[in-house]
């Protein structure tokens, strides 16, 4: 049990430092809702390995769809599209749900 607590603390410490220095990856839709984009920025000198898990709805369909994105985030980078999922036509996507993401130093 103690080992699990120590391991969790070791994981959370870099994440708390990351939250102070980096904008976490987020999922968003393009202006015409044809493309799902994962965007991230990193104003710090540290490089990161990141994962983002997007959930979105497709127009006219009931179930929530998923899209996962894994990428390396360079240091001192402004907002940048890291991954894209093209729907093919305007208004293909109807909604993007809150993003789950994580980044760890590399």
ChimeraX commands (.cxc) that place a marker at each C-alpha (Angstrom):
marker #1 position 0.00,0.00,0.00 radius 0.5
marker #1 position 2.80,2.40,0.91 radius 0.5
marker #1 position 4.55,1.64,-2.38 radius 0.5
marker #1 position 1.37,2.48,-4.28 radius 0.5
marker #1 position 1.08,5.82,-2.48 radius 0.5
marker #1 position 4.72,6.68,-3.19 radius 0.5
marker #1 position 4.35,5.68,-6.84 radius 0.5
marker #1 position 1.22,7.82,-7.21 radius 0.5
marker #1 position 2.99,10.80,-5.61 radius 0.5
marker #1 position 5.91,10.37,-8.03 radius 0.5
marker #1 position 3.48,10.46,-10.95 radius 0.5
marker #1 position 1.47,13.43,-9.68 radius 0.5
marker #1 position 4.44,15.67,-8.90 radius 0.5
marker #1 position 5.53,16.10,-12.53 radius 0.5
marker #1 position 1.88,16.58,-13.53 radius 0.5
marker #1 position 1.42,19.40,-11.00 radius 0.5
marker #1 position 4.57,21.08,-12.30 radius 0.5
marker #1 position 3.27,20.58,-15.83 radius 0.5
marker #1 position -0.04,22.20,-15.00 radius 0.5
marker #1 position 1.79,25.35,-13.92 radius 0.5
marker #1 position 3.99,25.63,-17.00 radius 0.5
marker #1 position 2.06,24.05,-19.89 radius 0.5
marker #1 position -1.29,24.29,-21.53 radius 0.5
marker #1 position -2.63,20.77,-21.55 radius 0.5
marker #1 position -3.78,19.18,-24.81 radius 0.5
marker #1 position -7.41,19.73,-25.67 radius 0.5
marker #1 position -9.83,18.49,-28.32 radius 0.5
marker #1 position -11.79,20.97,-30.42 radius 0.5
marker #1 position -13.78,21.16,-33.63 radius 0.5
marker #1 position -12.81,23.20,-36.68 radius 0.5
marker #1 position -14.98,26.22,-37.49 radius 0.5
marker #1 position -17.08,24.26,-40.01 radius 0.5
marker #1 position -17.24,21.19,-37.70 radius 0.5
marker #1 position -15.69,18.95,-40.37 radius 0.5
marker #1 position -12.51,18.14,-38.43 radius 0.5
marker #1 position -11.65,17.19,-34.87 radius 0.5
marker #1 position -8.30,18.65,-33.77 radius 0.5
marker #1 position -6.08,17.99,-30.77 radius 0.5
marker #1 position -4.20,21.17,-29.92 radius 0.5
marker #1 position -1.42,21.76,-27.39 radius 0.5
marker #1 position 1.14,24.37,-26.47 radius 0.5
marker #1 position 4.23,24.32,-24.28 radius 0.5
marker #1 position 5.82,27.59,-23.17 radius 0.5
marker #1 position 8.32,25.78,-20.92 radius 0.5
marker #1 position 11.85,24.51,-21.62 radius 0.5
marker #1 position 10.81,20.92,-20.77 radius 0.5
marker #1 position 9.80,18.43,-23.50 radius 0.5
marker #1 position 6.79,16.15,-22.92 radius 0.5
marker #1 position 5.22,12.94,-24.15 radius 0.5
marker #1 position 1.44,13.45,-24.24 radius 0.5
marker #1 position -1.78,11.57,-24.77 radius 0.5
marker #1 position -5.23,13.03,-25.33 radius 0.5
marker #1 position -8.49,11.13,-25.37 radius 0.5
marker #1 position -11.23,12.87,-27.32 radius 0.5
marker #1 position -14.92,12.03,-27.21 radius 0.5
marker #1 position -17.24,13.53,-29.79 radius 0.5
marker #1 position -20.64,13.14,-31.35 radius 0.5
marker #1 position -21.23,12.71,-35.06 radius 0.5
marker #1 position -24.26,14.52,-36.48 radius 0.5
marker #1 position -27.24,12.19,-36.71 radius 0.5
marker #1 position -25.66,9.37,-34.67 radius 0.5
marker #1 position -26.42,8.53,-31.06 radius 0.5
marker #1 position -23.29,6.91,-29.60 radius 0.5
marker #1 position -20.28,8.91,-28.54 radius 0.5
marker #1 position -17.25,8.30,-30.75 radius 0.5
marker #1 position -13.66,8.21,-29.48 radius 0.5
marker #1 position -10.36,9.44,-30.89 radius 0.5
marker #1 position -6.99,8.97,-29.19 radius 0.5
marker #1 position -3.89,11.03,-29.94 radius 0.5
marker #1 position -0.34,10.36,-28.75 radius 0.5
marker #1 position 2.49,12.80,-29.50 radius 0.5
marker #1 position 5.75,14.36,-28.39 radius 0.5
marker #1 position 5.43,18.00,-27.36 radius 0.5
marker #1 position 8.54,20.06,-28.01 radius 0.5
marker #1 position 9.66,22.82,-25.67 radius 0.5
marker #1 position 8.83,26.49,-26.22 radius 0.5
marker #1 position 6.07,25.86,-28.74 radius 0.5
marker #1 position 2.93,27.97,-29.25 radius 0.5
marker #1 position -0.49,26.46,-29.82 radius 0.5
marker #1 position -0.21,23.79,-32.49 radius 0.5
marker #1 position -2.49,21.10,-33.95 radius 0.5
marker #1 position -0.95,17.78,-32.93 radius 0.5
marker #1 position -3.54,15.36,-34.43 radius 0.5
marker #1 position -6.56,15.59,-36.74 radius 0.5
marker #1 position -9.54,13.40,-37.51 radius 0.5
marker #1 position -11.20,14.48,-40.74 radius 0.5
marker #1 position -14.94,13.93,-40.99 radius 0.5
marker #1 position -15.02,14.81,-44.67 radius 0.5
marker #1 position -17.83,17.37,-44.77 radius 0.5
marker #1 position -19.09,20.46,-42.95 radius 0.5
marker #1 position -21.08,19.74,-39.77 radius 0.5
marker #1 position -19.94,16.10,-39.71 radius 0.5
marker #1 position -19.22,16.46,-35.98 radius 0.5
marker #1 position -21.95,17.93,-33.79 radius 0.5
marker #1 position -20.19,18.19,-30.43 radius 0.5
marker #1 position -16.89,17.58,-28.67 radius 0.5
marker #1 position -17.07,16.46,-25.04 radius 0.5
marker #1 position -14.52,17.39,-22.31 radius 0.5
marker #1 position -10.97,16.24,-23.03 radius 0.5
marker #1 position -8.94,13.87,-20.89 radius 0.5
marker #1 position -5.20,14.26,-21.35 radius 0.5
marker #1 position -1.88,13.68,-19.69 radius 0.5
marker #1 position 1.72,14.69,-20.35 radius 0.5
marker #1 position 4.91,13.40,-18.75 radius 0.5
marker #1 position 8.42,14.82,-19.05 radius 0.5
marker #1 position 10.71,13.03,-21.49 radius 0.5
marker link #1:1,2 radius 0.2
marker link #1:2,3 radius 0.2
marker link #1:3,4 radius 0.2
marker link #1:4,5 radius 0.2
marker link #1:5,6 radius 0.2
marker link #1:6,7 radius 0.2
marker link #1:7,8 radius 0.2
marker link #1:8,9 radius 0.2
marker link #1:9,10 radius 0.2
marker link #1:10,11 radius 0.2
marker link #1:11,12 radius 0.2
marker link #1:12,13 radius 0.2
marker link #1:13,14 radius 0.2
marker link #1:14,15 radius 0.2
marker link #1:15,16 radius 0.2
marker link #1:16,17 radius 0.2
marker link #1:17,18 radius 0.2
marker link #1:18,19 radius 0.2
marker link #1:19,20 radius 0.2
marker link #1:20,21 radius 0.2
marker link #1:21,22 radius 0.2
marker link #1:22,23 radius 0.2
marker link #1:23,24 radius 0.2
marker link #1:24,25 radius 0.2
marker link #1:25,26 radius 0.2
marker link #1:26,27 radius 0.2
marker link #1:27,28 radius 0.2
marker link #1:28,29 radius 0.2
marker link #1:29,30 radius 0.2
marker link #1:30,31 radius 0.2
marker link #1:31,32 radius 0.2
marker link #1:32,33 radius 0.2
marker link #1:33,34 radius 0.2
marker link #1:34,35 radius 0.2
marker link #1:35,36 radius 0.2
marker link #1:36,37 radius 0.2
marker link #1:37,38 radius 0.2
marker link #1:38,39 radius 0.2
marker link #1:39,40 radius 0.2
marker link #1:40,41 radius 0.2
marker link #1:41,42 radius 0.2
marker link #1:42,43 radius 0.2
marker link #1:43,44 radius 0.2
marker link #1:44,45 radius 0.2
marker link #1:45,46 radius 0.2
marker link #1:46,47 radius 0.2
marker link #1:47,48 radius 0.2
marker link #1:48,49 radius 0.2
marker link #1:49,50 radius 0.2
marker link #1:50,51 radius 0.2
marker link #1:51,52 radius 0.2
marker link #1:52,53 radius 0.2
marker link #1:53,54 radius 0.2
marker link #1:54,55 radius 0.2
marker link #1:55,56 radius 0.2
marker link #1:56,57 radius 0.2
marker link #1:57,58 radius 0.2
marker link #1:58,59 radius 0.2
marker link #1:59,60 radius 0.2
marker link #1:60,61 radius 0.2
marker link #1:61,62 radius 0.2
marker link #1:62,63 radius 0.2
marker link #1:63,64 radius 0.2
marker link #1:64,65 radius 0.2
marker link #1:65,66 radius 0.2
marker link #1:66,67 radius 0.2
marker link #1:67,68 radius 0.2
marker link #1:68,69 radius 0.2
marker link #1:69,70 radius 0.2
marker link #1:70,71 radius 0.2
marker link #1:71,72 radius 0.2
marker link #1:72,73 radius 0.2
marker link #1:73,74 radius 0.2
marker link #1:74,75 radius 0.2
marker link #1:75,76 radius 0.2
marker link #1:76,77 radius 0.2
marker link #1:77,78 radius 0.2
marker link #1:78,79 radius 0.2
marker link #1:79,80 radius 0.2
marker link #1:80,81 radius 0.2
marker link #1:81,82 radius 0.2
marker link #1:82,83 radius 0.2
marker link #1:83,84 radius 0.2
marker link #1:84,85 radius 0.2
marker link #1:85,86 radius 0.2
marker link #1:86,87 radius 0.2
marker link #1:87,88 radius 0.2
marker link #1:88,89 radius 0.2
marker link #1:89,90 radius 0.2
marker link #1:90,91 radius 0.2
marker link #1:91,92 radius 0.2
marker link #1:92,93 radius 0.2
marker link #1:93,94 radius 0.2
marker link #1:94,95 radius 0.2
marker link #1:95,96 radius 0.2
marker link #1:96,97 radius 0.2
marker link #1:97,98 radius 0.2
marker link #1:98,99 radius 0.2
marker link #1:99,100 radius 0.2
marker link #1:100,101 radius 0.2
marker link #1:101,102 radius 0.2
marker link #1:102,103 radius 0.2
marker link #1:103,104 radius 0.2
marker link #1:104,105 radius 0.2
marker link #1:105,106 radius 0.2
view
